Amino acid sequence: MNNTWGLAIAVSAFLIQFILYGISLSFGIYVIELQKEFDQGLSLISSIGSIHFGIQLSTGPLASFLMRKMSYRKVCLLGALLSSIGLSVLPLTPNLPYLIVFYGVLTGLGYGFLYVPSHTLSGLWFEQKRGLVTGVVTSGSSLGAVVFPFIIKNLIEMYGWRGSMFIIAAVNLQLFILAGLLRESPIQREWKKTKTRTVNADLSESTTTIFTVHDVSENSNGCHGSTIANGRSSQETRKMVKTPLKKQKSTLVLLQLLSNGPYVLFTINNVLWNIGSSSLVLLGPDYYTKIGLSLTQAATLLSISQGTTVCGSIVGALLMNHHSINRCVLYLSTNFVGGLCIIALTLPVLHTMLALTLVNSLLGLAFGISLGLIVAMVSDFVGSRLIGDGMGYLTLACGLGCFIGPPVGGYLKQQTDSYESAFYFAGLSVLLSGIVLLIIPMRDCFIRSNKYSISSSKPRENITK
């Protein structure tokens, strides 16, 4: 029965990512149309998508907080409601500020509430094959980005960008059904039982101590409390003790994450990685049309990149299960490949459909492998118990990168009247993300070399003696 539900949750999480990322990652197609209608600069228009991605990912800690207060299913249903409202209003918006509020903020907030619980829950249902399952689920986001650019492009040609938004909003309503299928995993039920026993033990100790002092004070005054009074005192005491315990736990979790060196480095890595990747997603389609490609070809390249990302997610999931492969080294290697591919897009010799297809395929493969490794690496760094909080704060860092990348890239393009500076900025950001993460395997090699030198020196000391 658990296997059946686990499969259902995995499929639901896959389809949730298919829809929400299919819509989000195709916004670059809308950037071209919005420039024609509103006659605004690329930096301002691209900021709509960057705010959307930033809010979507920055809601990680808030989503994690709500996941502790209510079920994962309810958080996802709230996300489906907010995103549906935001997309339904978009066709009626008269100017860019409305697009920023309803698409950037409201829809982004809803998608954040959908992504974190569904993605985390899919991993919790599969303890032994977590890497494989999360890799397959993550591929749903890329598969959605393969399909939706063509759908949106055809809808825009038939109904205009406003009419296409009505249909996209209707598709988004399916998220209510998918969110309703989610349920807590067996390991979460075990955590609840353990937590209840621990809290009850803490409460009983605190209550006993307080009542001992209370009784002593009463006896010293020569009076005794009634049973009803003691009952009221017990309830008040439990409330007084329980509130500090919750605050202490939240503070302790944050301190544990901040004191975890590898996790902090991985967080910085994701900020830089998202600066580059979000710039490419939102500015790429417009760039392709500027170098002479048609809108259909631009949509095709976007789909090819995301299609190979699907393959990369699955490849990454398969590779991470091999004990001989270092996940961290594999991940940072994809950062270097991705950064070089983004810079290579600026080379005029590669401005043919065939060459751009090859570069985007390699780029998507590198991005896919890294995406498939994220949840497993967070689990390696912080453990299974903190994976929800770890993913929450990590997505906050990713959101920060999305806030920075596209507007800065658009500004550089406006100032230089060329996309080269924007793509250099994006590529170097991704390369730097790999350099930051390189500290972890270098540290591990240094520790291993020290242990080897110590162990190899001991026999020599004994021989000398």
N, C-alpha and C positions, 0 to 999 in steps of 0.2 A: 504493500500500500504506500509506504514511504517513497519507494522508487517511482511509483506512478505520479505521486504529487510532486516529487522532485523534478521529474521530466516536464510536468505541466508548468511549474514555476519557471524552469529554464526556457521553455518555449515562449511563455508570456514575457519574460525579461527580454528575450531576443526580439520579439515583435514590438515591444515598447521602444527599444533602441532603434529598430528599423524605422518607425514612424517619426519619432522626435528628432533623431539625427538626420534622417532623410530630408525633413523640412528645414532644419537649421543649416545643414551643410550645403543646401542648394540656394541659400540667400544671395550668393554671389551673382546668380542669374538676375535676381531682382535689382541688384546694385546698378546694372546696366540700364534697366528700365527707369529706375528712380532718378538717375542722372538726366534722362531725357525729359521727364515730366516736371521736376522741381528745379532744374537748372542750378544745382548747388555743387559745391566742391566735393571731390572724392573723399577727402578726410571726414567731412561731416556725414556724408551718406554711409560710408563704411563704418562709422561709429555706431550706427543703428545695429548692425550685426555684431560688432564687438561688445556693445553693451548687453545684447542678448546672450552671447556666449559667456561674457563675464558674470552676469547675474545668474545664469544657469549653473555655472560651476562654483561661484562664490557662495551659493546657498548651501554648500556642503555641510558646514557646521550647524546651520539652522535646521537642515534636514535631519542631521544626526540627533540634534536635541529633540525634535518632534518624534523621531523614531524611538527614543527612550520614553516619551510621554504617552504615545499611542502606538497602535500596530503599524507595521510597514504598509499594510494595505490601505489604511486610512490616509497616510501621508501621500501615497500614490494617487488616490482618488481626489485629494485636494489639489494635487498637481494637474490632474486631468481637467478639473473644473477651471482653474486659473488660466491654463493655456488655451482652453476652448473659448473662454470669454475674450481673451486677448486677440486671438486669430479672427473671431467673428466680427470684431469691431474694425479691423484693419481696412476692409474695402470702403468704409465710410470716412476714413481719416482725410482731412483737407490739407494737412501740411506735415512736415517732418517731425515736429515735436510730438504730435499724436503717435506717429510711428515709433518713436523712441519709447514713449510711455507704454503703449499697448503691446508692441512686439518686443522691444528691447527689455523692458522691465517686467511686465505682467506675464507674457508668454515665457520669458527666460526663467522667471521664478517658478512657474508651473513645471517647466521641463526639469529644473533642478530637483524639485520634489518627486519627480517621476524617476529620474535616473539613479540617484544614490540608493534609495531603498530597494528597487528592483535588481540592480546590479549586485549589491551586497548580498541580498537574499539568495540569489542564484548560486553564489559561492558557498554560502552557509549550508545549503542543502546537500552539497557534495564535498565531504571532508577529504576523501582520498584522491578524487580526481578533480579537485578544485581548479587547478590550472587549465585543464582541458575544457571544462565546462565554461569557465569565465572567458576563455579565449573564443569559444564558439559563440557565446552570448555577445561578446564585444563585436564580433564580425557582423552582427545585425545592424550596428550603426553604419558600417561601411557599405553593406548591401543596400541599405536605404538610400545612401548617397549615390549609389549606382543608378537606382531606378528613378528617384525623384527629379533629378535635373532634366531628364527627357520629358517626364510628365509635366513639370512646371513650364518648361519651354513650349510644349504644345498647347498647354492651357492658356498661356500668355498670348500666343499667336491667334487662338480662337476667341478668347473672351477678354483679353487685356489683363494687366496685372491685378486690377481690382477684382475682376470676375474670377480669376484663378484663385484668389484668396478665399472666396466663398466655398469653393470645392475643397481646398486644403483644410479649411476649418471643419468641414463635414468629415473628412478622413480622420482628423484629430479626435473626433468624438469616439472613435473605436478604442481609445485609450481607457475609457471608463470600463469597458468589458475586460480588457487585459489586466487592469489594476485590481478588479474585483476577484480575479483568480488567485491572487497572491495569499499565502498563509505562512505562519512562522514555522521554522525548521525544528527538527528534534533537538538539535544542539542548543537552540534558543530556549526551549522548554527546560532543558537541564540547567542552563544558566539561571533561569528564574527560580528553580527549586533551590539551587545553591545560594542565590542571593537572598531568598526568603529566610533560609536557615541562618545565614550570617547576620542579617539585619535583626532577626528575632533574638539571637544571642547577644548582640550589642545592646538592644533595647532592654532585655532582661537584666543585664549587668548594670546598665545606667539606672534603671528603675529601682533595682535593689539598693543601690548606693544612695539614691535620693530618699527612698522611703526609710532607710536606716537613720539618716540624719533627721528626717521628719519625725520619726518615732521618738528619737532621743530628745528632740526639742519639746515634743508634746509631754513626754514623761517628766522632763525637768520642770514643766509648768504645772504638772499634776492634773492634766486633762487628757482624754483619749478621743481620737477622731472616730466618727461613725463609719459604717460599711459603705454608705452612699458617698460620704466625703472621700474615702479612700478610692472608690471607684472613679470619681471625677478626677481626683489627683492623678490616677493612673493614666487616664485618657489624655490629660493635659501634658503629663510627663512624656508620653510616647510621641506626641506632636512636637514637643520641644526638642526631643532627642533626634527625631527622624529628619527634620529640616536641616540641621547642621551636617548630618551624615551625607545627605544628597549634595550639598554644596561642597563638602570636603571631597567627595568622590569626583565631581566634575573638575575641580581644581587639580586633583591628583592625576587625572587622565591627561590633562593638558600639559602638566609638568613632566609626565612620563614621555610624552611625545617630543617635547622641546629638548629634553635631555638625551634623546636618542639620536646620536650623531648621524648614522646612516640614513635615518628617516628625514632629518633636516636637510641633508645634502640632496636626497631624492626629491624633496619639496622644491628646493631651489632649481633643480634640474627641470622640473615640470613647469615652473614659471617661465624659464627661458625657452623651453621646447614649445610652449603654447604661444609665445610671442611670435615665433617663426611660422608655426603651422596655421594659426588663425589668420595671419597676414596672407598666406598663400591661398587659403580657402576663399576669403572674401575679395581679394584683389586679383586672383588668378584669371577668372573668366573675362574681366574687363581688359586685362593685359593681353590675353590671347586675341581678342578682337582688335586691339590696337596694333598688333604686329601682322595683321592681314588675314586672320582666320575668321570664319563666319560664326554666328551664335551657335549653330548646330555643332560645329567642330569644337567650340569652347566647351559646350555641354558634354560632348563626347570625351574630351580630355579629362574633365572633372570626374566623369563616371569611370573612366579607365583607372584613374588614380585611386578612387575609392574601391573599385573592383579588386585591384591587386591588394588593397588594404585588407579585404576580406580574406584573401589567401594568406597574407602575412599574419593575420590574427590566428588563423588555424595552425600555420607553421610554427609560430611562437609558442602556441599552446602545446604542440607536440614536442618541440625541442626542450621546453622547460621540465618535462618529466624525465629527461635523461640526467642521471646523477653526474655524469662526466662533464656536463655543460654548466658553466657558471652563468647564472641568470643575469647578474649585474654586468658582466663583460659583454654578454649578448645584447643587452639593452643599450649600453652606451655605444656599442659598435653601430647599431642602427641610427643613433643620433648623428654620428659622423657621416654616415652614408646619406642620410636625409638632408643635412646641411649642405653637403657638396652638390646634391641634386638641385636644390633650390637655387644655388649660385649658378649652376650650369644652365638654367633656364634663360639667363640673360645673354648667353653667347649667340651671336647672329647665325653662326654656322649650324646651330641646332633649331633654327626657326622654320622647320618643315614639319608636316604632320607626323611623318614617320619617326623623326628624331624626338619630337616632343612626346610622342606616345611611349617610346622606350624610356625616356627620362621619368615621365610620370608613373610608368609601371614600376620602375625601381624605387622611386620615391614612395609610392603607395605600399610596396612590399616592406620597406624599412619602417614606415609609420605603423603598419599593421602588426608587425612583430612586437614593436614597443608597446602598443596598446594592449595586446594580448598578455603582456607580462605584468602590467601595472598592479592588478589585484593580488597576484601571487607574490610580487615583490613587497608590497605593503604588509602582507601576511608574514613574510620572512623577516621583515624589519621590526614589526610591533607585536606579532602573535595574533592568534585567532580571536582572542577576547577583545582586542582593541582594533580589530579590522574595520568596524563601522566608523569609529571616531577617526581612525587613521585615514580612511577614504574621504571622510567629511572635510577634514582640514586640508587634505591634498587637493581636493577639488576647489577649495577656496584659493589655493595657490595657482591652480590652473586658470581660474577666473581672472586673477590679477594679470596673468600673462595675456589673456584675451582682451582685457581692457586696454592694455598698452599697445599691442602689436598693430592691428589695422589702422587706428588713427595716426600713429607715428609713421607707418608705411605710406598712408595716403598723403600725409603732410610732406614727406620727403619727395614723393612723386610730384606734388604741386610745386614745390620750391625748385626742383631741378628739371621739371617738365620731362621726366624720364622715369620709367619703372626700374631702371637698373639699381638706383640707390635703395629703393624699397626692398628689392629682392636680395641685395647684399646684406641689408639690415636683418632680414628674415633668416637668411642662410647662416650668417655669423652667429645669430642668437641660438640656433639649433646646434651649431658646432660647439659653442661655449657650454651648452647644457651637457654635452658629452664629456667635456674637459672637467667640469665640476664633479660629475659622478665618477670620474676616473680615480678620484681620491680614495674611494672605498677599496677597490682591488689592490691599489698600491699599498694601502695600509695593511691589508691582509697579507700581502707578500712580505712586507717588512716584518710583521709579527711572526710569520712562519720561518723566515730566515733567522730571526733571533732565537726562536725555539730550537731550530736545527743546530745553530752554533753552540748553544748552551748544552744540548744533549750530546753533541759530538766532542765537546771539551771535557766532559766528565770522565770518560775512560782514560784520557790522557793524564788527568790528575791522579787517577788510581794507579796507573802504571808508574808515574813518577814517585808516588809514595812507596 
